Amino acid sequence: SVSGTFNSKASTVTGIKAFEDNASIKSYMSYSVSTKLMGLYTLSQNVPVTFQVTRTILLLPEQKMRPRVSDSRIGIFNTNRLNFDKNEDFIKTYSMIHRWNLQPKDTAAYLRGELVEPVKPIVFYLDDAFPAAWAKGARMGILRWNKAFEKIGFKNVIQILDFPKDDPNFDPDNLKYSCIRYVISPSEGINDNVWTDPRTGEIISANIYICHNLPMQIQRDRLLQTAAYDKSARTLTLNEEDFGKAFVSMLMRNIGHCLGLTDNLAGSAAYSADSLRSAGFTKEKGLSSSVMDDLTFNYLLSADHYKKGDSWCQESIGEYDYWAIRWLYGSFSNADTPEKESAMLKKLVSEKSGNPVYMYGKRQNRRAFYDPR
């Protein structure tokens, strides 16, 4: 267990930035932290710890987006709400999903089945501190999600731009800009944050943080999981091509988070081991039915199955992901209320019941085992 006492004398505001509709306040927050094992044995006592914190106060949209009610059979981030209804004897709990407010520029063309651009696209700004290979991979990983939106009638939904050099209004600390940030840190992973309107679930902004030591994680996993069949993985140095493939695969999962999708650990159960040893199958379907599965490398291959050029990582979004984007962002023109829309959405999920490709599995942990399998 970890406990901390705030130290106000060693804490201070370090800066304030004001923008058109929000303000960011930076501060150093200091604590005295103690840790115990099993609540009995003291591991550390009153260790000084300081965090640099940024808080943002943001005006929410005046025009509220129509909320969409969640379904526990599909992996979508959501916000729980209480429904006070005079016609019910008790308070009901429901959840609103998190999603961007995508509306077609040309509604008539959209209803005719034509591809149209959204009124407000999802724009990510790419940190200019990234190495060139990282920047290339980031663009690929982000833009691949546009294929899923094209299936439901939208084009150019997600866009990626470089940090502007000559725009005095641009600032990465402005929460209205969604950014892909380079982090000088010994950490090895990719993290993401998403901010939503608590009234409707509308995603306002999303940031992704890519740490400097990410290649170390990729190299280690590539070596341990694929070196048994791929001689080129038997090295302590990643080549640029291999890093790029794995980086794109990992980043696609974080972009999925920024679109509203949660991890889907059932995706890797959708395909048989024999299928995953087929180069033709993995090239078409990938390693998992969902890129939201925590599965980057194909460790089921052997030297007998593998030949150079075969797919050893998840290089595309999966069948589940296409379907989840349809559920999340698809239009139901006949439904003019969340209640009517919910009935149509439930039917959409029920149609896939029993098909392992569309199964959703929560991430398991020591405290909560949601799925006994």
C-alpha positions as CSV (number, residue, x, y, z in Angstrom):
1,S,0.0,0.0,0.0
2,V,1.1,3.5,-0.7
3,S,0.1,6.6,1.3
4,G,1.2,10.2,0.8
5,T,0.9,13.5,2.7
6,F,0.8,16.7,0.7
7,N,3.6,19.2,1.4
8,S,2.3,22.7,0.6
9,K,5.5,24.5,1.6
10,A,7.4,22.5,-1.1
11,S,4.7,23.0,-3.8
12,T,4.3,25.9,-6.1
13,V,2.6,27.1,-9.3
14,T,5.2,27.4,-12.0
15,G,3.2,28.9,-14.9
16,I,-0.2,29.8,-16.3
17,K,-1.3,29.8,-20.0
18,A,-4.6,31.3,-21.2
19,F,-6.2,30.4,-24.5
20,E,-9.4,31.2,-26.2
21,D,-11.6,28.8,-24.3
22,N,-9.3,27.1,-21.8
23,A,-6.4,27.8,-19.4
24,S,-3.5,25.5,-18.3
25,I,-1.9,25.8,-14.9
26,K,1.5,24.1,-14.3
27,S,2.7,23.3,-10.8
28,Y,5.1,21.3,-8.7
29,M,3.3,19.1,-6.2
30,S,5.4,17.6,-3.4
31,Y,4.5,14.8,-1.1
32,S,5.9,12.7,1.7
33,V,5.3,9.1,0.6
34,S,5.3,5.9,2.7
35,T,4.9,2.3,1.5
36,K,4.0,-0.9,3.4
37,L,3.8,-4.5,2.4
38,M,0.5,-6.2,3.3
39,G,-0.1,-3.3,5.6
40,L,2.4,-4.7,8.2
41,Y,5.9,-4.2,7.0
42,T,7.2,-0.7,6.4
43,L,9.2,-0.5,3.1
44,S,9.8,3.3,3.1
45,Q,8.8,6.1,5.4
46,N,8.2,9.8,4.4
47,V,10.2,9.7,1.2
48,P,10.0,13.1,-0.6
49,V,8.4,12.9,-4.0
50,T,7.7,15.7,-6.4
51,F,5.4,15.7,-9.5
52,Q,5.1,18.2,-12.3
53,V,1.4,18.6,-12.9
54,T,-0.6,20.4,-15.6
55,R,-4.3,21.1,-15.0
56,T,-6.7,22.5,-17.6
57,I,-10.0,24.4,-17.1
58,L,-11.9,24.1,-20.3
59,L,-15.2,25.5,-21.6
60,L,-17.4,22.6,-22.9
61,P,-19.3,22.9,-26.2
62,E,-22.4,25.0,-26.2
63,Q,-24.1,22.5,-28.6
64,K,-24.3,19.2,-26.8
65,M,-23.7,16.0,-28.9
66,R,-26.5,13.4,-28.7
67,P,-25.2,10.7,-26.3
68,R,-25.1,7.0,-27.3
69,V,-25.8,4.3,-24.7
70,S,-23.1,1.6,-24.2
71,D,-23.4,-2.1,-24.5
72,S,-21.2,-4.3,-22.2
73,R,-20.8,-6.9,-25.1
74,I,-18.5,-4.5,-27.0
75,G,-15.3,-2.8,-25.7
76,I,-16.0,1.0,-25.6
77,F,-14.9,3.5,-23.0
78,N,-17.9,5.0,-21.2
79,T,-19.1,7.2,-18.4
80,N,-21.7,6.0,-15.9
81,R,-24.8,8.0,-15.2
82,L,-27.8,7.8,-13.0
83,N,-31.3,8.1,-14.4
84,F,-33.9,9.7,-12.2
85,D,-37.3,8.8,-13.7
86,K,-40.6,9.6,-12.0
87,N,-42.2,6.6,-13.6
88,E,-39.7,4.1,-12.1
89,D,-39.5,2.9,-8.5
90,F,-35.7,3.0,-8.4
91,I,-32.8,4.8,-9.9
92,K,-31.4,3.2,-13.0
93,T,-27.7,3.2,-13.9
94,Y,-26.6,3.5,-17.5
95,S,-23.4,4.4,-19.4
96,M,-22.7,6.8,-22.2
97,I,-19.9,5.9,-24.6
98,H,-16.9,8.1,-25.5
99,R,-16.7,9.1,-29.1
100,W,-15.9,12.1,-31.3
101,N,-18.7,14.1,-32.7
102,L,-18.6,13.2,-36.4
103,Q,-21.2,14.8,-38.7
104,P,-21.1,14.6,-42.5
105,K,-20.5,17.9,-44.4
106,D,-23.0,16.8,-47.0
107,T,-25.8,14.9,-45.3
108,A,-27.7,14.2,-48.6
109,A,-24.6,12.7,-50.2
110,Y,-23.9,10.7,-47.1
111,L,-27.4,9.3,-47.0
112,R,-27.0,8.3,-50.7
113,G,-24.1,6.2,-49.7
114,E,-21.3,8.5,-51.0
115,L,-18.1,9.0,-49.1
116,V,-18.1,12.4,-47.5
117,E,-15.7,14.3,-45.2
118,P,-16.8,15.1,-41.6
119,V,-17.6,18.7,-40.6
120,K,-14.9,18.5,-37.9
121,P,-12.1,15.9,-38.6
122,I,-10.0,14.3,-35.9
123,V,-6.6,16.1,-36.2
124,F,-3.4,14.9,-34.5
125,Y,-0.3,17.1,-34.4
126,L,3.0,15.3,-34.5
127,D,5.9,16.4,-32.3
128,D,8.8,17.8,-34.3
129,A,11.2,16.1,-31.8
130,F,10.6,12.6,-33.2
131,P,13.3,10.8,-35.2
132,A,12.4,10.5,-38.9
133,A,11.6,6.8,-38.7
134,W,9.3,7.3,-35.8
135,A,7.4,10.1,-37.6
136,K,6.9,7.9,-40.6
137,G,5.6,5.0,-38.5
138,A,3.3,7.4,-36.6
139,R,1.7,8.6,-39.8
140,M,1.1,5.0,-41.0
141,G,-0.3,3.8,-37.7
142,I,-2.7,6.7,-37.4
143,L,-4.0,6.9,-40.9
144,R,-4.7,3.2,-41.2
145,W,-7.8,3.7,-39.1
146,N,-9.3,5.8,-41.9
147,K,-10.1,2.5,-43.7
148,A,-12.6,1.6,-40.9
149,F,-14.4,5.0,-41.3
150,E,-14.6,4.6,-45.1
151,K,-16.6,1.5,-44.5
152,I,-19.3,3.7,-42.8
153,G,-19.3,6.5,-45.3
154,F,-16.6,8.9,-44.0
155,K,-13.3,9.9,-45.7
156,N,-10.3,11.7,-44.3
157,V,-11.7,11.5,-40.8
158,I,-8.3,11.2,-39.1
159,Q,-5.6,13.7,-40.2
160,I,-2.0,14.2,-39.0
161,L,-0.1,17.4,-39.2
162,D,3.3,18.5,-38.0
163,F,3.7,20.9,-35.1
164,P,3.1,24.3,-36.8
165,K,6.3,26.4,-37.1
166,D,4.7,29.7,-37.9
167,D,1.3,29.6,-36.1
168,P,1.6,31.8,-32.9
169,N,-1.7,30.4,-31.7
170,F,-0.5,26.8,-31.6
171,D,0.6,25.4,-28.2
172,P,0.8,21.7,-27.3
173,D,-0.4,22.7,-23.8
174,N,-3.7,24.0,-25.3
175,L,-6.1,21.1,-24.7
176,K,-8.0,21.8,-27.9
177,Y,-5.0,20.4,-29.9
178,S,-4.6,16.6,-29.9
179,C,-0.9,15.8,-30.0
180,I,1.5,12.9,-30.4
181,R,4.3,13.8,-28.0
182,Y,7.9,12.6,-27.7
183,V,8.8,11.9,-24.1
184,I,12.4,12.0,-22.8
185,S,11.9,9.2,-20.3
186,P,13.5,5.8,-19.5
187,S,10.0,4.2,-19.7
188,E,9.5,1.9,-22.7
189,G,5.9,2.1,-23.5
190,I,3.2,4.2,-25.3
191,N,0.6,6.0,-23.1
192,D,-2.5,7.9,-24.0
193,N,-5.0,10.3,-22.4
194,V,-8.5,11.2,-23.6
195,W,-10.6,14.0,-22.3
196,T,-14.4,13.9,-22.7
197,D,-17.5,16.0,-22.1
198,P,-19.0,14.4,-19.0
199,R,-22.5,15.5,-20.1
200,T,-22.5,13.5,-23.4
201,G,-19.4,11.4,-23.7
202,E,-18.1,13.5,-26.6
203,I,-14.3,13.3,-26.9
204,I,-12.8,16.8,-26.8
205,S,-9.1,16.0,-27.1
206,A,-6.6,13.1,-27.0
207,N,-2.9,12.9,-26.5
208,I,-0.4,10.1,-27.1
209,Y,3.0,10.0,-25.3
210,I,5.7,7.9,-26.9
211,C,8.7,7.3,-24.6
212,H,12.4,7.4,-25.7
213,N,13.1,3.8,-24.7
214,L,10.3,2.2,-26.7
215,P,12.8,0.6,-29.1
216,M,14.2,-1.4,-26.2
217,Q,10.8,-3.0,-25.5
218,I,10.3,-3.8,-29.2
219,Q,13.8,-5.2,-29.6
220,R,13.4,-7.4,-26.5
221,D,9.9,-8.8,-27.5
222,R,11.0,-9.3,-31.1
223,L,14.0,-11.3,-30.0
224,L,12.2,-13.4,-27.4
225,Q,9.1,-14.1,-29.4
226,T,10.3,-14.5,-33.0
227,A,14.1,-15.4,-32.9
228,A,13.3,-19.1,-32.8
229,Y,12.2,-19.0,-36.4
230,D,13.6,-15.8,-37.8
231,K,17.4,-15.4,-37.8
232,S,17.2,-11.7,-38.5
233,A,15.7,-11.3,-35.0
234,R,18.7,-12.8,-33.3
235,T,20.4,-9.4,-32.6
236,L,20.5,-6.7,-30.0
237,T,20.1,-4.0,-32.6
238,L,16.8,-3.3,-34.4
239,N,16.9,-2.5,-38.0
240,E,14.7,0.4,-39.1
241,E,12.2,-1.7,-41.1
242,D,11.6,-4.1,-38.2
243,F,11.2,-1.2,-35.7
244,G,8.8,0.5,-38.1
245,K,6.5,-2.5,-38.4
246,A,6.3,-3.2,-34.7
247,F,5.9,0.5,-33.9
248,V,3.0,0.9,-36.3
249,S,1.3,-2.2,-34.8
250,M,1.6,-0.9,-31.2
251,L,0.6,2.7,-32.1
252,M,-2.6,1.5,-33.8
253,R,-3.8,0.2,-30.5
254,N,-3.3,3.6,-28.8
255,I,-5.1,5.3,-31.6
256,G,-8.0,2.9,-31.0
257,H,-8.1,4.1,-27.4
258,C,-8.2,7.7,-28.6
259,L,-11.2,6.8,-30.8
260,G,-13.1,5.3,-27.8
261,L,-12.2,1.6,-28.0
262,T,-10.9,-0.4,-25.0
263,D,-8.5,-3.3,-25.2
264,N,-10.0,-6.5,-26.5
265,L,-8.1,-9.5,-25.1
266,A,-10.5,-11.9,-26.9
267,G,-9.2,-11.0,-30.3
268,S,-6.3,-13.5,-30.2
269,A,-8.8,-16.4,-29.5
270,A,-10.6,-15.8,-32.8
271,Y,-8.2,-17.7,-35.1
272,S,-6.7,-21.2,-34.8
273,A,-3.0,-21.9,-34.4
274,D,-3.0,-23.5,-37.9
275,S,-4.4,-20.3,-39.4
276,L,-1.7,-18.2,-37.7
277,R,1.0,-20.4,-39.3
278,S,-0.4,-19.6,-42.7
279,A,1.3,-16.7,-44.4
280,G,-1.7,-16.1,-46.7
281,F,-4.1,-16.0,-43.8
282,T,-2.1,-13.7,-41.6
283,K,-1.5,-11.3,-44.5
284,E,-5.2,-11.0,-45.1
285,K,-6.6,-11.3,-41.5
286,G,-3.7,-10.4,-39.2
287,L,-2.7,-12.2,-36.0
288,S,-5.9,-11.3,-34.1
289,S,-9.4,-10.2,-35.0
290,S,-8.7,-7.0,-33.1
291,V,-5.6,-4.7,-33.1
292,M,-6.9,-3.7,-29.6
293,D,-5.6,-7.1,-28.4
294,D,-2.2,-6.9,-26.7
295,L,-0.6,-9.0,-29.4
296,T,2.2,-7.5,-31.5
297,F,4.3,-10.5,-32.6
298,N,3.4,-13.9,-34.0
299,Y,5.2,-16.4,-31.7
300,L,3.4,-19.4,-33.1
301,L,5.5,-19.8,-36.2
302,S,8.4,-22.3,-36.5
303,A,11.4,-22.4,-38.8
304,D,9.4,-25.0,-40.9
305,H,6.4,-22.5,-41.3
306,Y,8.3,-19.3,-41.7
307,K,9.9,-17.8,-44.8
308,K,11.3,-14.3,-45.2
309,G,8.5,-11.9,-46.1
310,D,5.8,-13.7,-43.9
311,S,3.9,-11.5,-41.5
312,W,5.4,-11.7,-37.9
313,C,3.4,-8.8,-36.4
314,Q,-0.1,-7.4,-36.5
315,E,0.0,-5.0,-39.4
316,S,-3.6,-4.0,-39.9
317,I,-6.8,-3.3,-37.9
318,G,-8.9,-6.4,-37.5
319,E,-12.5,-7.5,-38.4
320,Y,-13.7,-6.7,-34.9
321,D,-12.2,-3.2,-35.2
322,Y,-14.1,-2.5,-38.4
323,W,-17.3,-3.6,-36.8
324,A,-16.7,-1.7,-33.5
325,I,-16.1,1.5,-35.5
326,R,-19.4,0.9,-37.2
327,W,-21.2,0.4,-33.9
328,L,-19.4,3.5,-32.4
329,Y,-19.7,6.0,-35.3
330,G,-22.3,4.6,-37.7
331,S,-25.4,6.6,-38.4
332,F,-28.9,5.4,-37.6
333,S,-31.0,8.0,-39.5
334,N,-34.3,6.5,-38.4
335,A,-33.5,6.9,-34.7
336,D,-34.1,10.4,-33.3
337,T,-33.6,9.6,-29.7
338,P,-30.9,7.7,-27.7
339,E,-33.5,5.2,-26.7
340,K,-34.5,4.3,-30.3
341,E,-30.9,4.2,-31.3
342,S,-30.0,1.9,-28.4
343,A,-32.5,-0.7,-29.7
344,M,-30.9,-0.7,-33.1
345,L,-27.4,-0.9,-31.6
346,K,-28.4,-3.9,-29.4
347,K,-29.6,-5.7,-32.5
348,L,-26.3,-5.0,-34.3
349,V,-24.4,-6.7,-31.5
350,S,-26.9,-9.6,-31.2
351,E,-26.4,-10.4,-34.9
352,K,-22.8,-11.3,-34.2
353,S,-23.5,-13.4,-31.1
354,G,-21.6,-16.7,-31.1
355,N,-19.1,-15.6,-33.7
356,P,-15.6,-15.6,-32.0
357,V,-14.3,-12.9,-34.4
358,Y,-16.6,-10.4,-32.8
359,M,-16.2,-11.5,-29.2
360,Y,-15.0,-8.9,-26.6
361,G,-12.9,-9.8,-23.7
362,K,-11.9,-7.4,-20.9
363,R,-8.3,-7.2,-19.7
364,Q,-7.9,-9.5,-16.7
365,N,-6.1,-8.5,-13.5
366,R,-5.4,-10.0,-10.1
367,R,-8.4,-8.3,-8.5
368,A,-11.0,-8.9,-11.2
369,F,-11.2,-12.0,-13.4
370,Y,-14.1,-11.2,-15.7
371,D,-13.7,-14.3,-17.9
372,P,-13.0,-17.7,-16.4
373,R,-11.5,-18.9,-19.7
